[in-house]
């Protein structure tokens, strides 16, 4: 059952599952807690907390100028304080990995260990691989959802994704039916143009145990970025899994196995 946490007048939804080792695990852009639940192992020794970031899942938007990776990371940190979590394993998928990376650098006392799953950012802002999200966001802000979807499906971006990364395309096509399409477009554009606010030197200085999960057949969550992060962080281990677009059941099974192997010795 989801609960509500309020920060700066914005109601944010979160879910807490289990008892034991605190694990803060965040969803990707446009995702929600269910995305995390799908791949997080059923471990009796963990207390998994997932906050649905502003404008996603059951959480309110708040001021649009505050929609950023920095704000989302601050919200997560504030929830952890409110729950009395102390140092925790912090991780996430895609955007969630960017939040975790930011917290590892800017709030190191919070992060006991780090999980970067399917990262879409290393250190740079507005990376080229996030351009499809920016395209969808721009279309939603300027057109009706129906026209925006038609224009996107006819675009070169959608054509490339259909050929090389159909799972990415399916995720983006789902965004055209979201409530409050203009606001949601603002969210997509803001985050696609943002970054974790860290440098490569900051990343090299991370000293906690780190798991990086990556796979190929994905133009947004590139295996190259996962390999780069695993190479920069001295204590990192890379776990390469099957892509969702190749075999969804294997993806889920292998994702859970990587997390279990990493988390159980920490509990």
N, C-alpha and C positions, 0 to 999 in steps of 0.2 A: 504494500500500500504506500502511495506517495504521501509525503508530508510537505508543508510549506515553510519556507524560510524567507523572511523579509529583510531586504537591505536597501538603504537609500529610498525607501518608499516603494520598492518594486518587489512583488511577490514572486518567489522562485520555487519551483517544485524540485524535490529531491527524493531519492529512495535509499533506504539503508537496509542491508540484508546481512544477517549472520552476526556472530560475535567472534572476537579474537583479534588477530592482526589487522589494524586499520589499513584499508586499501581505498584510496580515492581514485576512481577510474571514470574518465570523462568521454563523452560521445563526440562524434564528428560534426561538422557543419551541416545544419539541417536535420540532424539526428535527434535522438532522445535516449532515455534510460533503457528502452527496450533493445536498442542497438548494442549496448554494453551487456545486458543480460544474455543476449544470444551467444556471446563468445566467452563470457566469464565462467570459469569452472565452478562446479558445485563443491566448494571446499568448506568443511565445517570449521576450519581454523581461521577464517578471514571474516572481517567486518567490512563489507563493500559498501561504499558511499558514492553515489552518482548524483551530481547536481545538473539539472536541465538548464542549460545556459539561456540567457535572456533571448526572448523571441522564439524559443525552441521548446518542444514538448509542452508541458503545462505552465511554463514560465512567461511572465509578462515582458514586454519590450523595455519599458522605461524610456528615458530620453534617448533619441536616436543617435545623438552625438556621443553617447557613452558606449555604443556598440563597438567593442574592440576586444582583442585577445587580452590586453592588459586588464580591462574591466572584468572579463570573465574569470581570469586568474584570481583577481582580488575577491570576487564573489566566492569562489571555491575556498580560498584561504579563510575568509570570514565564516563560512559555514563550518569549516574544520574547527575553528576556534569555538564557535557556538556549541558544537557537539563534544568539545573537549578531547579531540582526537590526539593532539600532540604530534610527534613525528610519525609519519605514515609512509607507506608505499604510495607513490603518486604516479599515475599514468593515464593513458588515454589513446584514442584512435584518431588519427588525422588531426583535426583542430584540437581535439583533446590532448594529443601528444604535444602540440605546440604550447598549450597551457601548462602541461606538466614540465616541459623544458624551461619555460619562463620561471615557474616556481622553483625549480632546482637551482637556477642561477640567482634569482632575486630574493627567494625565501628559503635558503638552504637548510635552516633549522626545521622546516616543515617536512623535508624530503629525506626519508630514511633509505629509500631505494626508488628507482625510476624505471618506468615502462613506456617506451615510445613505439606504439603500434601503428603500422602503415603511415608513417610520417609524410606530411605534404609540405613541410617547411624544414629547412636546416637553420640558417640564421637570417636569410634575406627576407625583406618584405615584398609583397606582391609577386611571388615567383610565377614564372610562365605557366607552370602546371595548374595554377589556380585560375587561369584566365577563363575556362569554361564557366566557372561559378560567377565571375564578373559579368560575362556575357548574359547569362540568365538573369542576374540581378538587374542589369540595365534594361533588358527587355520588359521585365515585370514592372519597372518604374515608369515605362513610357507607353505601354500598350495594355489592352485587356489581356487577361490570362489566355484566352483562346487565340488571339492574334499573336501574343508573345510565343506561345507554343508552336504555332505554325511557322513563324519566322525562325525560331531556333531549329526546328526540324529541317528546315531548308538551308541551314547555314553550313559553312565548311567545317566549323567546329564539331557539329553533330555528326557530319559525315565521317570525319576522322575517328571520332569516338565509336561510331557504329562498326567501323572496320577493325579497330585495334583494341578497344576497351569497352565492350558492350555493357558491362556492369556499371561503369561510370556514367554512360549515357542513360541507363534506366534510372539511376538515382537522380540525375538532373531533370529528367522528364517528369518525375514525381513532384517536383517543386511547383509546377504550374497549377496545381489544384490546391495549394495551401491557402488558408484564410489570410485576410489582410495582405493581398499580393504586393501592394506598393511598399508596405512596411517590410515584408519579407525580402523584397528586392533590395531595399536599403541594407538589410542585414547581410545578405549574400555579398553585395558589393563592398561593404565595409570590411568584412573579414577577408575576402579574397585579396583586397588591397593592403592588408595588414601583415604583420610579422610578429614573431615571438619576442622581439626586442632584446636579443642577445647577440653577441659576437662569436666568431669561431674560437677566439681566445677564452671566452666565458665557457663555451662548451668543453674545451679541452681541460678546464679546471674542475669539472664535475668529478667528484671523487667517490660517489656512492655506487653500490652495485646497480648495474643498468642492463635491462633487456630491451633489445630492439627487434621488432617483428616486421618483416617485409615480404613482398612477393612481386613477381613480374606480371605481365599482361594487365598493366594498370598505368594510365597516362597521368593520373592525378597523384596517386601514391606510388611514386617511382621507387623501384628497388635500389636505384642509384642513391637516392636520398637516405634510405635506410642504411646502406653500406657506408655512406659518408659519415653519418652520425655514429655508427658503430666504430668507425675508424678514428673519429675525433675523441671519443670518450674513453679514457684509458681502461676503465673497468667494465666496458660494455661487451655484451655477447649478442651476436646476431642469430636470430632464429628465422630461417626462410621457410615459408609455408606455401601451400597450394593457393592459387588465386581463386576468389569467389567465382569469377567468370568461367573458370575451368571445371571446378567441382565444388559446389557450395558445401556439401556434407563434409568433404575432406578439409576444406578451409576452416570450418567451424571446429572440427575435431582437432586439427593440428594447432589452431590458435589456442584452444583450451589446454592442450598438452604443454605447449610452450609456457603458458602462464602458470600452470600447476607446478612444473619443474622448477620455475624461478621462485614462486611464492612459498612453497611448502618448507624449504629450509629456513626461511626468514621468520616463520611463525613460532 
